[in-house]
Each structure stands twice: as C-alpha cells, then as structure tokens.
C-alpha cells in the first residue's frame, strides 16, 4: 500500500506523520485491496478561529475511490474523525462483498440430495408442487378434499398463486 501524507499551509511533524500512518495501518484489518492512501492535512483560520481539516483518499482495487473530509478545532481530533469514518466505509464495503448476498450461489442441490439431508428430521416432508397447471377453484377444492391435506397451493386461471385451506370449523378458506 502506497501512503502519502501532505500538509497544506501547515508544517507536518514526525509525530503527526506517525499518528496518521498508524491510522492507515488500522485500515488493513478488512483485507481489502487498498492500492494507495493519501492524507491531506490543512490548517484554516476563519474569523480568528484556528481549525484543522483532514482529508483521506483511499484507492481500492476493483472499486471506487473513497474520499473523506473532516474538520475540527484540534488536529488529532480531525484525524481521528477521518480515520473512524474510513474504517466505517471500509467495514461496510467488506461486509457487502463477503456476505451471502454479494456472492453467486455455486452449489446446486438436487431433490434427492435434499431428501437425503432431511431423512433424520421428523417434521419436514419434502413434496413437489404442481404449479405448472392452472386450476379452477372448484377443481382445487375437490383435489383438496380427496387428498386429506390441510392446504393446497395452486395457480388459478388468472395466473395468480392461491392457497386453499381447511379451517377449524370444517369449512374452507381461500387466500
């Protein structure tokens, strides 16, 4: 990782440079491909008040550049704020690329493998749904009565997925 620390209208001491470099080293915990980091420290004086600005620019491989700007009365506080925000941005980026939503599913499980995996479980019985053929509600009701099941999932003639179920008062409900 290439690092660059620049002071604008401000003389940087070795202590400040070491402090910023230690903050940059803390950014490495997310195992991201950080190409380079740059810190631009500025000193501002407005209306008699002295303040400091810290700008951190992080170039990531295969991603956009992250730019963070923070200002404070204290130089070290401005640096801390900027590095904390950089950690937050990098953590979110790391979480995004490592969660299951960020990765493609590479494992395809067949129905037989799923049934074999569920053999020891008493409560789950895998069944295939017959959703490919649309049915009228009367036909679905007859099929539910004949099967002895609690509910039936089917597509009606308007291509809506419907659920027909037995109620506790021995009547049928339709959702």
DRENFI-232309 format. One record per residue: residue in one letter; x, y, z of N, C-alpha, C in turn. Coordinates in Angstrom, 1 decimal. Example, Ala and Ser with C-alpha at 12.3 -4.5 7.8 and 13.67 -1.06 7.14 Angstrom:
<rs>
residu|n.x|n.y|n.z|ca.x|ca.y|ca.z|c.x|c.y|c.z
A|13.2|-5.7|7.8|12.3|-4.5|7.8|13.2|-3.3|7.8
S|12.8|-2.2|7.1|13.7|-1.1|7.1|12.9|0.0|7.9
</rs>
This chain:
<rs>
residu|n.x|n.y|n.z|ca.x|ca.y|ca.z|c.x|c.y|c.z
X|0.9|-1.2|0.0|0.0|0.0|0.0|0.9|1.2|0.0
X|0.7|2.1|-1.0|1.4|3.4|-1.0|0.7|4.4|-0.2
X|1.5|5.1|0.7|0.9|6.1|1.5|1.6|7.4|1.2
X|0.8|8.5|1.3|1.3|9.8|1.1|0.6|10.7|2.1
X|1.4|11.5|2.8|0.9|12.4|3.8|1.4|13.8|3.4
X|0.4|14.7|3.2|0.8|16.1|2.7|0.2|17.1|3.7
X|1.0|18.1|4.0|0.5|19.2|4.8|0.3|20.4|4.0
X|-0.9|21.0|4.0|-1.1|22.2|3.1|-1.3|23.4|4.1
X|-0.5|24.4|3.9|-0.4|25.6|4.8|-0.2|25.2|6.2
X|0.6|24.1|6.4|0.8|23.6|7.7|2.1|22.7|7.6
X|3.0|22.8|8.6|4.2|22.0|8.7|3.9|20.8|9.5
X|4.1|19.6|8.8|3.9|18.3|9.5|5.1|17.9|10.3
X|4.9|17.5|11.5|6.0|16.9|12.3|6.0|15.4|12.2
X|7.1|14.8|12.6|7.2|13.4|12.6|6.1|12.7|13.4
X|5.8|13.3|14.5|4.7|12.7|15.4|3.4|12.7|14.7
X|3.1|13.7|14.0|1.8|13.7|13.2|1.8|12.7|12.1
X|2.9|12.6|11.4|3.0|11.6|10.3|2.9|10.2|10.9
X|3.6|9.9|12.0|3.5|8.6|12.6|2.1|8.3|13.1
X|1.4|9.3|13.6|0.0|9.1|14.0|-0.9|8.8|12.8
X|-0.7|9.4|11.7|-1.6|9.2|10.5|-1.2|7.8|10.0
X|0.1|7.4|9.9|0.5|6.1|9.4|-0.1|5.0|10.3
X|-0.1|5.2|11.6|-0.7|4.2|12.5|-2.2|4.0|12.2
X|-2.9|5.1|11.9|-4.3|5.1|11.5|-4.5|4.3|10.2
X|-3.6|4.6|9.2|-3.6|3.8|7.9|-3.4|2.3|8.1
X|-2.5|2.0|9.1|-2.2|0.6|9.3|-3.5|-0.1|9.9
X|-4.3|0.6|10.6|-5.5|0.1|11.2|-6.5|-0.2|10.1
X|-6.4|0.4|8.9|-7.4|0.1|7.9|-7.1|-1.2|7.2
X|-6.0|-1.8|7.4|-5.6|-3.1|6.8|-6.4|-4.3|7.3
X|-7.1|-4.1|8.4|-7.8|-5.3|9.1|-8.9|-5.8|8.2
X|-9.4|-5.1|7.3|-10.5|-5.5|6.5|-10.2|-6.4|5.3
X|-8.9|-6.6|5.1|-8.4|-7.4|4.0|-8.9|-7.0|2.6
X|-9.0|-5.7|2.4|-9.4|-5.2|1.1|-8.1|-4.9|0.3
X|-8.2|-4.8|-1.0|-7.1|-4.5|-1.8|-7.0|-3.0|-1.9
X|-6.3|-2.4|-0.9|-6.1|-1.0|-0.9|-4.8|-0.7|-1.7
X|-5.0|0.1|-2.8|-3.8|0.4|-3.6|-3.0|1.5|-3.0
X|-3.7|2.6|-2.6|-2.9|3.7|-2.0|-3.8|4.5|-1.1
X|-3.2|5.2|-0.2|-3.9|6.1|0.8|-3.2|7.4|0.8
X|-3.9|8.4|0.9|-3.4|9.8|0.9|-4.1|10.6|2.0
X|-3.3|11.3|2.7|-3.8|12.2|3.8|-3.4|13.6|3.4
X|-4.4|14.5|3.4|-4.1|15.9|3.2|-4.5|16.7|4.4
X|-3.6|17.3|5.1|-3.9|18.0|6.4|-3.8|19.5|6.1
X|-4.8|20.2|6.4|-4.8|21.7|6.2|-5.1|22.4|7.5
X|-4.6|23.6|7.5|-4.8|24.5|8.6|-5.6|25.7|8.1
X|-6.7|26.0|8.8|-7.6|27.0|8.4|-7.7|28.0|9.6
X|-7.9|29.3|9.2|-8.2|30.3|10.2|-9.3|31.2|9.7
X|-10.5|31.1|10.3|-11.6|31.9|9.9|-12.1|32.7|11.1
X|-12.3|34.0|10.9|-12.8|34.8|12.0|-12.1|34.7|13.3
X|-10.8|34.6|13.1|-9.9|34.5|14.3|-9.9|33.1|15.0
X|-10.6|32.2|14.5|-10.6|30.8|15.0|-9.7|29.9|14.2
X|-8.9|29.2|14.8|-8.0|28.3|14.1|-8.6|26.9|14.1
X|-8.6|26.2|12.9|-9.1|24.9|12.8|-8.3|24.1|11.8
X|-8.5|22.8|11.9|-7.7|21.9|11.0|-8.7|21.0|10.2
X|-8.3|20.7|9.0|-9.0|19.8|8.2|-8.2|18.6|7.8
X|-8.8|17.4|7.8|-8.2|16.2|7.4|-8.9|15.5|6.3
X|-8.3|15.3|5.2|-8.9|14.7|4.0|-8.1|13.4|3.7
X|-8.9|12.3|3.7|-8.3|11.0|3.4|-8.8|10.4|2.1
X|-7.9|10.0|1.2|-8.3|9.5|-0.1|-7.8|8.1|-0.1
X|-8.7|7.1|-0.3|-8.3|5.7|-0.4|-8.7|5.1|-1.7
X|-7.7|4.6|-2.4|-7.9|4.0|-3.7|-8.0|2.5|-3.5
X|-9.2|1.9|-3.8|-9.4|0.5|-3.7|-9.4|-0.2|-5.1
X|-8.8|-1.4|-5.1|-8.8|-2.2|-6.4|-10.2|-2.6|-6.6
X|-10.7|-2.6|-7.9|-12.0|-3.1|-8.3|-13.1|-2.3|-7.7
X|-12.9|-1.1|-7.3|-13.9|-0.3|-6.6|-13.7|1.2|-6.8
X|-14.6|2.0|-6.4|-14.4|3.4|-6.5|-13.4|4.0|-5.4
X|-13.0|5.2|-5.6|-12.1|5.8|-4.7|-13.0|6.4|-3.5
X|-12.5|6.3|-2.3|-13.2|6.8|-1.1|-12.5|8.1|-0.7
X|-13.3|9.1|-0.6|-12.8|10.4|-0.2|-13.5|10.8|1.1
X|-12.8|11.1|2.1|-13.4|11.5|3.4|-12.8|12.8|3.9
X|-13.6|13.8|4.2|-13.2|15.1|4.7|-13.8|15.3|6.1
X|-12.9|15.8|7.0|-13.4|16.1|8.4|-12.7|17.4|8.8
X|-13.3|18.1|9.7|-12.8|19.4|10.2|-13.0|19.4|11.7
X|-12.0|20.0|12.4|-12.2|20.1|13.9|-11.2|21.2|14.4
X|-11.4|21.6|15.6|-10.5|22.6|16.2|-9.1|22.0|16.5
X|-9.2|20.7|16.9|-8.0|20.0|17.2|-7.5|19.2|16.1
X|-6.2|19.2|15.8|-5.7|18.4|14.6|-5.9|16.9|14.8
X|-5.5|16.4|16.0|-5.6|15.0|16.2|-7.1|14.5|16.2
X|-8.0|15.4|16.7|-9.4|15.0|16.6|-9.9|14.9|15.2
X|-9.5|15.8|14.3|-9.8|15.8|12.9|-9.3|14.5|12.3
X|-8.1|14.2|12.6|-7.5|12.9|12.0|-8.3|11.7|12.5
X|-8.6|11.7|13.8|-9.4|10.6|14.4|-10.7|10.4|13.7
X|-11.4|11.5|13.5|-12.7|11.5|12.9|-12.6|11.0|11.5
X|-11.7|11.4|10.7|-11.5|10.9|9.4|-11.2|9.5|9.3
X|-10.3|9.0|10.2|-9.9|7.6|10.2|-11.1|6.7|10.6
X|-11.9|7.2|11.6|-13.0|6.4|12.1|-14.1|6.3|10.9
X|-14.3|7.4|10.2|-15.2|7.3|9.0|-14.7|6.4|8.0
X|-13.4|6.4|7.7|-12.7|5.5|6.8|-12.9|4.0|7.2
X|-12.8|3.8|8.5|-13.0|2.4|9.0|-14.4|2.0|8.7
X|-15.4|2.9|9.0|-16.8|2.5|8.8|-17.1|2.2|7.3
X|-16.5|3.1|6.4|-16.8|2.8|5.0|-16.2|1.5|4.5
X|-14.9|1.3|5.0|-14.3|0.0|4.6|-14.9|-1.2|5.2
X|-15.4|-1.1|6.4|-16.2|-2.2|7.0|-17.4|-2.5|6.2
X|-18.2|-1.5|5.9|-19.4|-1.7|5.1|-19.1|-2.3|3.7
X|-18.0|-1.9|3.1|-17.6|-2.4|1.8|-17.2|-3.9|2.0
X|-16.5|-4.2|3.0|-16.1|-5.6|3.3|-17.3|-6.4|3.5
X|-18.2|-6.0|4.3|-19.4|-6.8|4.6|-20.2|-7.0|3.4
X|-20.3|-6.0|2.5|-21.0|-6.1|1.3|-20.5|-7.2|0.4
X|-19.2|-7.3|0.3|-18.6|-8.3|-0.7|-18.4|-9.6|0.0
X|-18.5|-9.8|1.3|-18.3|-11.1|1.9|-19.6|-11.8|2.3
X|-20.8|-11.1|2.3|-22.0|-11.7|2.7|-22.5|-12.6|1.6
X|-23.5|-13.5|2.0|-24.0|-14.4|1.0|-24.8|-13.7|-0.1
X|-25.2|-12.5|0.1|-26.0|-11.8|-0.9|-25.0|-11.2|-2.0
X|-23.8|-11.0|-1.6|-22.8|-10.5|-2.6|-22.2|-11.5|-3.4
X|-22.4|-12.8|-3.1|-21.7|-13.9|-3.9|-22.8|-14.7|-4.6
X|-22.4|-15.2|-5.7|-23.3|-16.1|-6.5|-23.4|-17.5|-5.9
X|-24.5|-18.1|-6.0|-24.7|-19.4|-5.5|-24.0|-20.4|-6.4
X|-23.0|-21.1|-5.9|-22.3|-22.0|-6.8|-22.7|-23.5|-6.5
X|-23.4|-23.7|-5.4|-23.8|-25.1|-5.1|-25.2|-25.3|-5.5
X|-25.5|-26.3|-6.3|-26.8|-26.7|-6.7|-27.1|-28.0|-6.1
X|-28.2|-28.1|-5.4|-28.6|-29.3|-4.7|-29.8|-29.9|-5.4
X|-29.7|-31.2|-5.7|-30.8|-31.9|-6.3|-31.9|-32.2|-5.3
X|-33.1|-32.7|-5.8|-34.2|-33.0|-4.9|-33.8|-34.2|-4.1
X|-33.1|-35.2|-4.7|-32.7|-36.4|-4.0|-31.8|-36.1|-2.8
X|-30.8|-35.2|-3.1|-29.8|-34.8|-2.1|-30.6|-34.1|-0.9
X|-31.5|-33.3|-1.3|-32.3|-32.5|-0.3|-33.1|-33.5|0.6
X|-33.7|-34.5|0.0|-34.4|-35.5|0.7|-33.5|-36.4|1.6
X|-32.3|-36.7|1.1|-31.4|-37.4|1.9|-30.9|-36.6|3.1
X|-30.8|-35.3|2.9|-30.3|-34.4|4.0|-31.4|-34.3|5.1
X|-32.7|-34.5|4.7|-33.8|-34.3|5.6|-34.3|-35.6|6.2
X|-33.6|-36.7|5.9|-34.1|-38.0|6.4|-34.2|-38.1|7.9
X|-33.3|-37.5|8.7|-33.3|-37.6|10.1|-34.3|-36.6|10.8
X|-34.9|-35.7|10.0|-35.8|-34.7|10.6|-37.2|-35.3|10.5
X|-37.9|-35.2|11.6|-39.2|-35.8|11.7|-40.3|-34.9|11.1
X|-40.2|-33.6|11.2|-41.3|-32.7|10.9|-41.3|-32.2|9.5
X|-40.3|-32.4|8.7|-40.2|-31.8|7.4|-40.4|-33.0|6.3
X|-41.3|-32.9|5.5|-41.5|-33.8|4.4|-41.5|-33.1|3.1
X|-40.4|-33.3|2.3|-40.4|-32.6|1.0|-41.4|-33.1|0.0
X|-42.1|-32.2|-0.6|-43.0|-32.6|-1.7|-42.9|-31.6|-2.8
X|-43.2|-32.1|-4.0|-43.1|-31.3|-5.2|-44.5|-30.6|-5.4
X|-44.5|-29.3|-5.8|-45.7|-28.6|-6.0|-46.1|-28.7|-7.5
X|-47.3|-28.9|-7.8|-47.8|-28.9|-9.2|-48.3|-27.6|-9.6
X|-47.4|-26.6|-9.7|-47.8|-25.3|-10.0|-47.9|-25.0|-11.5
X|-47.5|-25.9|-12.3|-47.4|-25.6|-13.8|-48.8|-25.6|-14.5
X|-49.8|-26.3|-13.9|-51.1|-26.4|-14.5|-52.1|-25.5|-13.7
X|-52.7|-24.5|-14.4|-53.7|-23.7|-13.7|-55.0|-24.5|-13.5
X|-55.6|-24.2|-12.3|-56.8|-24.9|-12.0|-57.9|-23.9|-11.6
X|-59.2|-24.3|-11.8|-60.3|-23.6|-11.3|-60.4|-23.8|-9.8
X|-61.1|-22.9|-9.1|-61.2|-23.1|-7.6|-62.0|-24.3|-7.2
X|-63.0|-24.6|-8.0|-63.8|-25.8|-7.7|-63.0|-27.1|-7.9
X|-62.1|-27.1|-8.9|-61.3|-28.3|-9.1|-60.2|-28.4|-8.0
X|-59.7|-27.3|-7.5|-58.7|-27.3|-6.4|-59.4|-27.7|-5.1
X|-60.7|-27.3|-4.9|-61.4|-27.7|-3.7|-61.6|-29.2|-3.7
X|-62.0|-29.8|-4.9|-62.2|-31.2|-5.0|-60.9|-32.0|-4.7
X|-59.8|-31.5|-5.3|-58.5|-32.1|-5.1|-58.1|-32.1|-3.6
X|-58.3|-31.0|-2.9|-58.0|-30.8|-1.5|-58.8|-31.8|-0.7
X|-60.1|-31.9|-1.0|-61.0|-32.9|-0.2|-60.5|-34.3|-0.4
X|-60.1|-34.7|-1.6|-59.7|-36.0|-1.9|-58.4|-36.4|-1.3
X|-57.5|-35.4|-1.2|-56.2|-35.7|-0.7|-56.1|-35.8|0.8
X|-56.9|-35.2|1.6|-56.9|-35.2|3.0|-55.8|-34.3|3.6
X|-55.3|-33.4|2.8|-54.3|-32.4|3.3|-55.0|-31.2|4.0
X|-54.1|-30.4|4.6|-54.6|-29.2|5.3|-54.8|-28.1|4.3
X|-53.9|-28.0|3.3|-54.0|-26.9|2.4|-53.4|-27.3|1.0
X|-53.7|-26.5|0.0|-53.3|-26.7|-1.4|-52.9|-25.4|-2.0
X|-51.7|-25.4|-2.6|-51.2|-24.2|-3.3|-51.3|-24.5|-4.8
X|-52.0|-23.5|-5.5|-52.2|-23.7|-6.9|-52.3|-22.4|-7.6
X|-52.2|-22.4|-8.9|-52.4|-21.2|-9.7|-53.8|-21.3|-10.3
X|-54.5|-20.2|-10.2|-55.8|-20.1|-10.8|-55.7|-19.7|-12.3
X|-56.9|-19.6|-12.9|-56.9|-19.3|-14.3|-56.3|-18.0|-14.7
X|-56.2|-17.1|-13.7|-55.7|-15.7|-14.0|-54.2|-15.7|-13.7
X|-53.6|-16.8|-13.5|-52.1|-17.0|-13.2|-51.8|-16.4|-11.8
X|-52.7|-16.3|-10.9|-52.4|-15.9|-9.5|-52.2|-17.1|-8.7
X|-51.2|-17.0|-7.8|-50.9|-18.1|-6.9|-51.9|-18.0|-5.7
X|-52.6|-19.1|-5.5|-53.7|-19.1|-4.5|-53.4|-20.2|-3.5
X|-53.9|-20.1|-2.3|-53.8|-21.1|-1.2|-55.3|-21.4|-0.8
X|-55.6|-22.7|-0.8|-56.9|-23.2|-0.4|-56.6|-24.0|0.9
X|-57.3|-23.7|2.0|-57.0|-24.4|3.3|-58.3|-24.7|4.0
X|-58.1|-25.8|4.9|-59.2|-26.2|5.8|-59.2|-25.4|7.0
X|-60.3|-24.9|7.4|-60.4|-24.1|8.6|-60.8|-25.0|9.8
X|-60.7|-24.5|11.0|-61.0|-25.4|12.2|-62.5|-25.7|12.3
X|-63.4|-24.9|11.6|-64.8|-25.2|11.7|-65.3|-26.1|10.5
X|-64.3|-26.8|9.9|-64.6|-27.7|8.8|-65.0|-27.0|7.5
X|-64.9|-25.7|7.4|-65.1|-25.0|6.1|-63.8|-24.8|5.5
X|-63.8|-24.2|4.3|-62.5|-24.0|3.6|-62.3|-22.5|3.4
X|-61.1|-22.1|3.4|-60.7|-20.7|3.2|-59.8|-20.6|1.9
X|-59.9|-19.4|1.3|-59.1|-19.2|0.1|-58.3|-17.9|0.3
X|-57.1|-18.0|0.0|-56.2|-16.8|0.0|-55.6|-16.6|-1.3
</rs>
